[in-house]
Structures are given as C-alpha cells and as structure tokens.
Amino acid sequence: MHGVNNRGRCVGIQKFPFLLAHAFIFELAMAGAVHAKQVSADATGIQADTVPVVDIKGGQTDVQARREFIAGKIVIGRASIEASGANNVQELLRKEPAVTISANGRLGLMGLPGYTQVLIDGVAAPAGKEPLELDVTHVESIEIVKSSLAEFGPYGSAGTINIISRKAKRLKTVTQLRLGALAGGSEHGSNFSWSTNRAEAGSPWIFAAQVSAGSQTRSDDSSVSVRRWFDDAPAVVQQVGSTTGWTRTDRLSLGGTVSWEAGRRHVLEFDPGLLWFKVSNRGVESDTWSAPQSRPHMVFSDGGSPLTTLSLPLKWTFRPDRQSKLILRLLSSHYHLTRDNNRLEAYIDAPDQLRQSPRSSHNRGNTIKLDYTRTIGAHDIKTGASVVQSRSSNEFAYLLDGVADASLQVLGNRRDVRDCRFSAFAQDEWRVNKVLGVNLGLSGERRTTDIDEGIYGGSSKFTSWAPSGHVSWKLPGVTERHLRLGLARTLTAPFLDQLTGRPTINPLAPCAPGACGQNSIAYADTAGQPKLRPEKTAGLNLAYEHYIGDDSIITLEAFSRHIDGLIGTDIQLENVPWSALPRYVARPANLGTARSHGLSLEAQLQLRELWKASPDMNLHGSVTLAHSSVSTVPGPDNRLADQSRWSAKFGGSHAVAGLPLKLNVDANWTPSGWVRSTATRKLYTSRRSELSSQAIWTFASGWRAKFTFDHTLSGDATRIESFFAEDADFERRSVRPSRDRFRFDLEAKL
C-alpha cells in the first residue's frame, strides 16, 4: 500500500477484494463438487465422506472455560450476563474483577482505560457506535485478555475487551422482553428491549432479532472558580460561575440475523443493524469576572445531535473438514451526524451576541476480512487478513448573529478524510503436553490517513508489527493451578480528532467580531497535531491462577509496560492562522517515554465450593496497585493520565433460601490524587466511591422484577486544574454534586 488516491481507494491493495471474490467462487465450486459426490454416492448406495457433527458439551461455567485458554482469556457467557442484572455492557463490566474504574469513571484494564481496546466481534465498532453503551440484549458473551493476542491486531497495550454479538441459534423458539424505568434526584427515563430466536426443526433457516430503545433525561449543575497568581502576589479571583442545565438522550437500536445452512459445510449469515441516537441539551451559565470587558456574564445554550448508523455485515463460513474453518466477512457501514450548537451571550459592555456552529458529518466504510483456522495435531492455527476503507466528509459553519463569522473564515467550511488499513495476522496455539501450552503470534497493519481541510491537511502513514507470546504451565498437585506469562509489543494509534488541525475556540475566550484576540493558558483553544506519531509499547504479564472447583478462582498478576512516543496534551502559546495575536492552544504531542508497572489480586468465589454448608452466595472483587512515570514531565505526580495509584472493587450475590429472591451488591473505590500530565498542567480529581445494590424477584410465571439502587458514597466530585505559564499561574476548581438513582426493570422469557 503506497497511499490513498483522490477517490479514497487503497492504492496497491485494490486487488485484495478481487482475490477474496475469486476464493469465494472457488470454494463454492468445491462445495458443488462435494454435493455432487454426495448425491452420486447416495444413488449408488455408497456413503460419501461427511463432516462429523462436533458435540459441544453444555453447562460449562465461565471459570471452566477460562482454563482452556493459554493466554488467560476471561469469558463472560450469556448465562452470567443474564444473572448479573445489568442492562448494558458498561454496567456488566463494572462488576467484573478484571476491569478497573478510573477516578473519572472510565473503564479499562490494569487501570489504563486509554490503552484498552474494545472490539465488537473482533473488529473495531462502526463509526458512531459506542460498544460500552450496547444493551445486553445484543450481546452473547464478552472476552477479556489482559495482554495482546495476534488475532485482535496490533493494538490494545493494556489488553482487549471483545464483545460477541448475539446471533441466531439452532434451538427452540424463544422470546425475551424487558421494560424498565429510571428515577433519581437528577435523572429519569425509561427503556425497552425485546429479542427473539426462531428455528424450525429440519429447516436450514434460522432467524433472530433484537430491539432496544430508551430515553433518559439528566439535569446537571456545577460551580467553577478560577484564580490567578502573579509571581509572589496574593491570588486574584478571576472568575466565579455556575452552570445549570439538562441533557436528554434518546436511542433506538435494531439488530437481526438471517442464517442459512447449506449442508454441513456452509453457513451464510446476514446481520443488519441500525442505531439511531439523539442528544439534546439546554443550559444556562452565569459568570462574574474580575475584568468583565469582552467577557459574557450570562450564556444561554441549546443544541441537538441526531446520529444514525447503519451496518450491513455478511458472513460466510465454510468447513472443509472437522479440523479447519474458513470465514469471509463483508461489512458496509454508513454513519450520519448533524450537530447544532447555539450560544446566546450577554455582555455588560457590549450588545448580546448569538453564536451558532452547525456541523454535518457523513462516513462510509467498507471492510473485507478473511480468517482461516486449522487444527493440526496439538496446534490450533489461526491466520487472517483484512482491508478497511473509509471516507468521511464534514461540513462546518461559524455564524455570528446569523452571518458568517469573519474571524473564523480562514478555517474553511469542509474537511475530507480518507483512511485505508491493511492488516494481517498469524497465530499458533500449541498444547505441548497436558501441563504446558504456548501461544505465538504476529500481527501487522499498514495504515494511511489523508486529511484535507483547507489551510490544514496532511497525511499520516505508518506500518506496525506486533509480535506476542504466551506460555501457560499447569502446576503439579491435586488443586488446579496455572502460571501464565505473556510478552507483547503493541501500538496505540492517534485518533482522527488528534490528527486534525481545525481548532475549537474556547467559548470563554471567544473571538470578537472580525478578529480573535489573545487568551490565557486557563482558557486555551484545542486542536489536533497532524504530525503525531503512534505510541509503541512493550508489555509483560505474569499471573498465578488458583482454581477452586468449577466456579471459583483467585488470580495474582504482575504487569509492566514501557511506552515510547507517549501521546499526551501539551499547551503552548502559538502564532495561529485564526488570530492576529498569539493564543494558547492545547494539542496532543509525543511527550517521550513512560513506564508503568503494578500488581493486581482478583477473586471470584462460590462459597459452597469452599464450605458446603454455606449460604448460596458468590463473592467477587479485586485490588490493583499501579505506579507510572513520564520521563519528560517534572515530578512529583508525573503519572500516566487516568491511572490511579490503587483501585478496589467488591461485590457479591446471594440467593435467599426459600424465596425466589436474589440480592446483588457491588462497590468500587478510587482514591483522590494529582496527575501532572505536562510541565504546564496538573490535574486533581477527588476520590470516587460508589455502591450499587439490587434485588431480583422471580415469579412463577417466569417474569422477574429488578430493583436497583445506585448510591455515591464519596459525595460531590471535585476537579482542580493548575496551569503554569511564564507570566502567571492559574487554578480552575469545579464542583459537581452527586445524586442517587433508582431503577426498576421487568423481564420475561415468553
């Protein structure tokens, strides 16, 4: 691949789709020949060779499944998903011991949410689709690996969370329904989900469908204060403000599967999906300034962002024999977003101004993915290759009192992006004997991103190779114990927003009509960096797993990461095209090297496996300790963003004897602390403590009612940002109150 031409096609790999098409035709020809052989054999009374039916044993627990993976893959199966009481993927993962929660609520592995890869069916989610917001109605299982596997590509330095979508199954017809309502001190809403699976005995056709919808309104208020220091002089309060408002989120998700089995060798699946999502908001900001000139003292804002995503995946599975499988996936996705932002600003020394910034985005993507697996003796071999091509167009407008804002005309009104990726992998999972297993793999990707946005633009190109190796050793003894070692080299690629040069003007340091003035470091604009390079990470994981029965496990794991070309945010005073005077701009930058290491203890215990006379109770929890440092940032507190010094979670479930009642409790803690991300910025977040309790009552008819109460133990959330400039230092302190909420859900299998 040598680039992307003007039409957005990947030069040098255009022939790949045609090769796949030829392979598809060739395999169909083979299938036809085999079918003819079977018909001929039946006519002559001779039995042709057939593929034996593989008997998959049911009833395997998630812990039992975990033992089979050399790389220590954690599996959350459908039975565990239904028993969890969670409504979406994020709620489910918050209960999982291996998943950590950062001080700002982000989920990740090893305390590194920014380095955790989240996939859907082994590939990145289509544009506009947030995997963690998926309703569990659309989820069959979730896989978690706290290292890198070649089959998941060269990304995910902290690991991968792979969400497996629900597909049609050859089982009896079943329909599930859920109705829910949410209420609390600051939010209310409702949700609905429905799924069905229909299969007729003897029919080659299977049908499945899932529908989920919901609406949620959240009111929010916060306060902010900004202080400024000049050398050794006392601090001056520059701004005191408050914000009140509400946000409404409406969503509708449709998914389905049509599956056709052509004999025992071929399965063709079509899994269309539609997501509609709209966020509406309205707010009022009130500010008091020490120097009110050219600064709004009151702002009335409103906006809306409707989003539509359509995905059309087609999957063909061919089984030449019981030892091998070929899967061809074709995916076409379309994404459309419109965004309206309106700000009416009231000034003391000037007339009111109405600022509007409508935006429209459209994305089209196509993916071709071919995977082949084969078992040769003790080796399970996987290989694959894929091509991803996408093109997006964005249109912008900057209006001041209904006419184009002359100060921002230099930015232009359009951005076109063409992205092309070619990736391949090979992986061998070798079970040397009953106690030793080895997983070796290599994945690579070549990627070109061309950005055209008027005065900005450029091209980002890189090629990456990511080797990985895992060793699993079953220790001798009556109790099953495993030692696992993982080594991997991975990549973290910049996001598109980190590569685009188009700025976002700080609304509290707006441009005056016809010209942009100077801002301060506390009110910096934000923009991307077209020359940003990917991060490269070397990682090591060493884990000891102690299994107790079929449902209990204790894991002690040490981990280490070395990151080259760390991507962070740097704030500098720059000469910029949109202002005649220098302005402070926050941009992503490669800051140098970083190191992170830590230790985690995780437990998942079924008490009756420890003590037979105990109540029917499950306990789970984890504690993670982590330390990190960034070479180019002065200490102390020069840690990786979002990685806390420690985090903990604890939970349990109890089936009440004699009653159709199950109780669930989950809690998590993250400490307060400072993180110095660059020489010019330091951030403090207050401690985070949450408690969620749930009661599930199952009726004789099969319906069940869920009562969930979420409570914040840590009180209001405080955030402090300190900025350091040559002329002055600033401190911005914001406080956001926390509120409890209650949710009721009614579920049934029909």
Summary of the structure (lengths in Angstrom):
residues: 750
radius of gyration: 27.7
end to end distance: 52.1
largest distance: 101.9
contacts: 2499
relative contact order: 0.12
helix: 10%
strand: 60%
